[in-house]
């Protein structure tokens, strides 16, 4: 039985990293591993995403930490807590700053898990340093896309293994495509930040003649972020208040997908595109900008509609093609389900277990 510790900044935060870290921990526990999640700091006793009762939670500090300033003391504390574990998975490459001291102090195999786009980085920030530590001191680096793997190999001196393992979908795979409209809703999901490109979606919607989008609406679901107020103001300027709903974070994303008819991802960039996989698992026909990195590899030009990145006119035309055609929506619903099967959780956890077994014996 593998003993696995997943290290994260704060497991109680609301975000994609927290969601997929908890999901993997749950899957590993269900597949016979002894699993702990250790936060550097946990700001809330309750996690936003459900944690398997088999998974233990703990934290190193009672107050927020500075990874750069406290790296050595955090490493020593972490080495003590993980000394009996076979594997330590650092869930975010900025945490790989701790990998040097972990390697000196313990015998666990070290895995650095990249959740983001390695081309997007603040020079000399924690993630800039972390990726370089990961390349030198990790036994395995896990990235989410083949494009990111190529960038790692081009930009960093990776001394050991680097593997691409996609994130698993936490949404149940529908057995049949969507046969009819449910609420005439285009759904988009993510934190309200510039990265997610919701402003592009609003502008694309405005380009569609009102008669063609009559009876349809957009619903954007996600935690508050720095771009929300500007987005709200732009929606008011365009007179689209009745057609676009800005919702908060949802604790039941399955229900959000089940009530929608189309999914749109208009991001400027991604690290992977987990919500795209979740929407496809629910049978939603999908449209996405072919932005770096992830959506293009998921859609592969045939499992959804891929639009040139930041091209608002092309995005509006793609949306129109689905809004105005039951036949198109049904076709892309079928295609979405076909592709989503590649990301089912048991297939993904099997890849993880295989990779862990390989580095354990290396």
C-alpha positions in Angstrom: 0.0 0.0 0.0 1.4 3.4 -1.0 1.6 6.1 1.7 1.0 9.4 -0.1 1.1 13.0 1.3 -0.3 15.7 -0.9 1.0 19.2 0.0 -1.0 22.3 -0.8 -0.9 25.9 0.3 -4.5 25.9 1.7 -6.9 23.0 1.1 -9.9 25.1 2.2 -9.5 27.6 -0.6 -12.0 27.7 -3.5 -10.1 27.0 -6.8 -9.2 24.5 -9.4 -6.0 23.5 -7.6 -7.8 22.7 -4.4 -10.6 20.9 -6.3 -8.3 18.6 -8.3 -6.0 17.9 -5.3 -8.8 16.8 -3.1 -10.3 14.7 -6.0 -7.0 12.9 -6.6 -6.6 12.3 -2.8 -10.1 10.8 -2.7 -9.3 8.6 -5.7 -6.0 7.4 -4.3 -7.7 6.6 -1.0 -10.4 4.6 -2.7 -7.7 2.7 -4.6 -6.0 1.4 -1.4 -3.5 4.2 -0.6 -2.9 5.7 2.8 -3.5 9.4 2.0 -3.0 12.7 3.8 -3.4 16.2 2.7 -1.1 18.7 4.5 -1.7 22.4 4.1 1.0 25.0 4.8 -1.9 26.9 6.4 -5.6 26.1 6.5 -7.8 29.2 6.8 -11.1 27.3 7.4 -11.8 24.1 9.2 -14.3 23.2 6.5 -13.2 22.6 2.9 -15.3 23.8 0.0 -14.9 20.5 -1.9 -15.8 17.2 -0.2 -13.0 15.2 1.3 -13.1 11.4 1.5 -13.4 10.2 5.2 -10.3 8.0 4.5 -8.2 11.1 3.8 -6.5 12.8 6.8 -6.2 16.6 6.8 -3.6 18.6 8.7 -1.7 21.9 8.5 1.8 23.1 9.3 1.0 26.6 10.6 -2.0 28.3 12.3 -1.5 31.5 10.4 -0.8 32.4 6.7 2.8 31.7 5.6 5.3 33.3 3.3 6.7 30.6 1.1 9.8 32.5 0.1 10.6 33.8 3.6 9.8 30.6 5.6 11.0 28.0 3.1 13.6 26.4 5.3 11.4 26.2 8.5 8.5 24.9 6.5 10.7 22.3 4.9 11.9 21.0 8.3 8.3 20.9 9.6 7.2 19.1 6.5 10.0 16.6 6.5 9.1 15.6 10.0 5.4 15.1 9.1 6.2 13.1 5.9 9.1 11.0 7.0 7.0 7.8 6.9 5.4 8.5 3.5 6.5 6.8 0.3 5.6 9.8 -1.8 5.2 13.5 -1.3 3.2 15.2 -4.0 3.8 19.0 -4.1 0.5 20.3 -5.5 1.7 23.4 -7.3 5.2 23.9 -8.6 5.8 26.9 -6.4 5.8 24.5 -3.5 8.8 22.8 -5.1 10.9 25.4 -3.4 10.7 23.0 -0.5 11.9 20.0 -2.6 15.7 20.6 -1.9 15.3 20.4 1.8 12.8 17.5 1.6 15.3 15.6 -0.4 18.1 16.3 2.1 15.9 15.4 5.1 13.8 12.4 4.0 13.6 9.3 1.8 10.2 10.0 0.2 9.9 10.2 -3.6 9.1 13.8 -4.5 6.5 14.6 -7.2 6.0 18.2 -8.4 2.6 18.7 -9.9 2.2 21.6 -12.3 -1.4 23.0 -12.4 -0.7 26.1 -14.4 0.6 27.2 -17.8 4.4 27.2 -17.4 4.7 30.1 -19.9 2.9 32.4 -17.5 5.1 33.4 -14.7 6.3 36.3 -12.6 10.1 36.5 -13.0 11.9 35.6 -9.7 8.6 34.9 -8.0 8.0 31.7 -6.0 6.7 29.8 -9.0 9.7 30.9 -11.1 12.1 29.5 -8.5 9.8 26.5 -7.8 9.9 25.2 -11.3 13.7 25.3 -11.3 13.8 23.5 -8.0 11.3 20.9 -9.4 13.5 20.3 -12.5 16.5 19.5 -10.3 15.1 17.8 -7.2 11.9 16.1 -8.1 11.7 12.4 -8.9 8.7 13.1 -11.2 7.2 16.2 -12.6 3.5 15.9 -13.6 2.1 18.4 -16.2 -1.4 18.6 -17.6 -0.8 19.0 -21.4 1.7 17.9 -24.0 2.3 21.5 -24.9 3.3 22.3 -21.4 5.6 19.2 -21.3 7.4 20.5 -24.4 7.8 23.9 -22.8 9.2 22.3 -19.6 11.7 20.3 -21.7 12.7 23.4 -23.7 13.0 25.9 -20.8 14.1 23.9 -17.7 16.8 21.3 -17.1 14.6 18.4 -16.2 16.9 15.8 -14.6 14.5 13.0 -14.0 11.0 12.1 -15.3 8.3 14.4 -16.6 4.9 13.0 -17.6 1.7 14.4 -18.9 -1.3 13.3 -16.8 -4.6 15.1 -17.5 -6.9 16.1 -14.7 -9.8 13.7 -14.1 -13.4 14.8 -14.4 -15.3 14.8 -11.2 -18.6 14.9 -13.1 -20.5 11.7 -13.9 -20.4 10.8 -17.6 -23.8 11.0 -19.2 -25.0 7.8 -20.9 -26.8 9.7 -23.7 -26.3 13.1 -25.5 -28.7 15.9 -24.8 -31.8 15.5 -26.8 -33.6 18.7 -26.2 -33.1 22.2 -24.7 -33.3 22.5 -21.0 -33.1 26.2 -20.2 -31.7 27.9 -23.3 -28.5 28.7 -21.3 -24.9 29.2 -22.3 -22.8 28.4 -19.3 -19.2 29.6 -18.5 -17.3 28.8 -15.3 -14.3 30.3 -13.5 -13.1 33.0 -11.2 -13.9 36.5 -12.4 -10.4 37.4 -13.5 -8.9 38.8 -16.7 -7.5 35.3 -17.5 -11.0 33.8 -18.0 -11.9 36.2 -20.7 -15.5 36.7 -19.8 -15.3 40.1 -21.3 -14.7 38.4 -24.7 -17.8 36.3 -24.2 -19.9 39.4 -23.4 -18.7 41.2 -26.5 -19.3 38.1 -28.7 -22.8 37.9 -27.3 -23.5 41.5 -28.2 -22.4 40.9 -31.8 -25.1 38.3 -32.3 -28.3 39.9 -33.7 -30.9 40.1 -30.9 -33.4 38.1 -33.0 -31.0 35.2 -33.2 -30.2 35.1 -29.5 -33.8 35.8 -28.4 -34.9 33.5 -25.6 -31.3 32.5 -24.7 -29.1 33.7 -21.8 -25.6 33.5 -20.5 -24.8 32.3 -17.0 -21.3 32.8 -15.6 -20.6 30.8 -12.4 -17.5 31.4 -10.2 -15.9 33.0 -7.2 -15.5 36.8 -7.1 -12.3 38.1 -8.7 -10.6 41.4 -9.8 -12.5 41.6 -13.1 -16.1 41.3 -11.9 -16.9 44.9 -11.4 -15.6 46.0 -14.8 -17.5 43.1 -16.4 -20.7 44.1 -14.7 -20.3 47.7 -15.9 -19.7 46.6 -19.5 -22.8 44.4 -19.4 -24.8 47.4 -18.3 -23.3 49.6 -21.0 -24.3 47.1 -23.6 -27.9 46.8 -22.2 -27.4 43.0 -21.6 -28.5 42.9 -17.9 -31.5 40.7 -18.7 -29.4 38.3 -20.9 -26.3 37.7 -18.7 -26.3 36.4 -15.2 -23.2 36.7 -13.0 -23.6 34.1 -10.4 -21.4 33.2 -7.4 -19.4 30.0 -6.8 -21.5 26.9 -6.8 -21.2 23.9 -4.5 -23.1 21.7 -6.9 -21.5 22.1 -10.3 -23.1 18.9 -11.5 -26.5 20.7 -11.3 -25.1 23.8 -13.1 -24.0 21.6 -16.1 -27.2 19.6 -16.0 -29.3 22.8 -16.4 -27.3 24.3 -19.2 -27.4 23.7 -23.0 -24.0 24.9 -24.3 -20.6 25.5 -22.6 -18.3 28.3 -23.6 -14.6 28.8 -22.6 -13.3 32.2 -23.7 -10.1 32.3 -21.7 -7.0 34.2 -22.6 -4.9 31.2 -21.4 -5.4 28.1 -19.3 -3.3 25.5 -17.5 -5.6 22.7 -18.7 -9.3 23.4 -18.9 -11.0 21.3 -16.2 -14.4 22.9 -16.5 -14.3 22.1 -20.3 -13.9 18.4 -19.4 -16.7 18.6 -16.8 -19.1 20.2 -19.3 -18.3 17.6 -21.9 -18.9 14.8 -19.3 -22.3 16.3 -18.9 -22.9 16.1 -22.6 -22.8 19.8 -23.3 -21.7 20.9 -26.7 -18.6 23.1 -26.2 -17.0 26.1 -27.7 -13.5 27.2 -26.7 -10.8 29.6 -27.7 -7.7 27.7 -28.9 -5.6 29.5 -26.2 -2.4 28.3 -24.6 -2.6 25.7 -23.0 -5.2 22.9 -22.9 -8.5 23.6 -24.7 -7.0 22.7 -28.1 -5.7 19.4 -26.9 -9.0 18.6 -25.3 -11.2 19.5 -28.3 -8.8 18.2 -31.0 -10.8 20.2 -33.6 -13.6 17.6 -33.7 -15.0 17.1 -30.2 -16.2 20.7 -30.0 -15.8 24.0 -31.8 -12.3 25.5 -31.5 -12.1 29.2 -32.2 -8.9 31.2 -32.8 -7.8 32.7 -29.5 -9.2 36.2 -28.7 -11.2 36.3 -32.0 -14.5 37.8 -30.8 -16.2 37.7 -34.2 -15.4 34.0 -34.7 -16.6 33.3 -31.2 -19.9 35.0 -31.9 -20.3 33.0 -35.1 -19.6 29.7 -33.3 -22.2 30.6 -30.6 -24.7 31.5 -33.3 -24.1 28.1 -35.0 -25.2 26.3 -31.8 -27.9 28.6 -30.6 -29.7 28.4 -33.9 -29.4 24.7 -34.6 -30.8 21.8 -32.6 -29.0 19.4 -35.0 -25.6 21.1 -34.3 -26.1 21.0 -30.6 -27.0 17.3 -30.7 -24.0 16.4 -32.9 -21.5 18.2 -30.6 -23.2 16.7 -27.5 -22.4 13.3 -28.9 -18.8 14.3 -29.7 -18.3 15.8 -26.2 -19.3 12.5 -24.5 -17.1 10.5 -26.8 -14.1 12.6 -25.8 -15.0 13.0 -22.1 -14.7 9.2 -21.7 -10.9 9.7 -22.0 -10.8 11.7 -18.8 -12.8 9.4 -16.5 -11.4 9.3 -13.0 -10.6 5.6 -12.8 -8.5 5.8 -16.0 -6.6 8.9 -14.7 -5.9 7.4 -11.2 -4.6 4.3 -12.8 -2.0 6.4 -14.7 -1.1 8.1 -11.4 -0.6 4.8 -9.6 1.5 3.4 -12.5 3.8 6.5 -12.4 4.2 6.3 -8.6 5.1 2.6 -8.9 7.7 3.4 -11.5 9.5 6.0 -9.5 9.3 3.9 -6.3 11.4 1.3 -8.0 13.8 3.7 -9.7 
